[in-house]
């Protein structure tokens, strides 16, 4: 399976949706206005660096926002508890059938919202174009 920015994003959305079945997990900001109990996962940035041996190192930076409505009974302590769950969930993640360690996990509660950030570095094999093959030479042997 080829690892792309969208495949990493989709696997992360799927992981969150499975872990939090009572929440709506989305990657689209327009969904937040529809359902206030929505967790938003955004791929903030991605960079790629060439490595030796035909590999690339891809660094993905993700942000999670959980905007609980102001009228809710959710306290700051409950948002910190949700962050603790995210720390546990993101120790190891499976992307494209391979497990990866997540780094730079951070969170803050600001304006009644949980803001959680993390990064994943994935090594991917470069797809090198195949050189055209030479034609096959047929050889016949004749005995005299």
C-alpha angles and dihedrals in degrees: 000000000000115000111224134168090258094047091053090047092048093049090051091049090050092050092052094045091052093048096045105038093164093057130070108238117199143163093209122087091209090068093065094071091051097053120019093200090068126129112212120210116191130184095222099183142348129195132184130206125188116237134190120271097041097294135126126206112220120195116198122193116200132189126198121197124188107189105190111192117257092238092059125106090232110129130207088253091058090052090052089050089053089052089053089054090051091051089054094044095051100050089100125005130188116228121174091347094306126103119233133186115236119222140193095033111181137159141185136179110224128167091353093305132110114231114191125179133187143159136222125195116202128184112218130185114243115237105234117200113249115247113235112263122236118250119263115259116217118213125195125197120209123190119215 
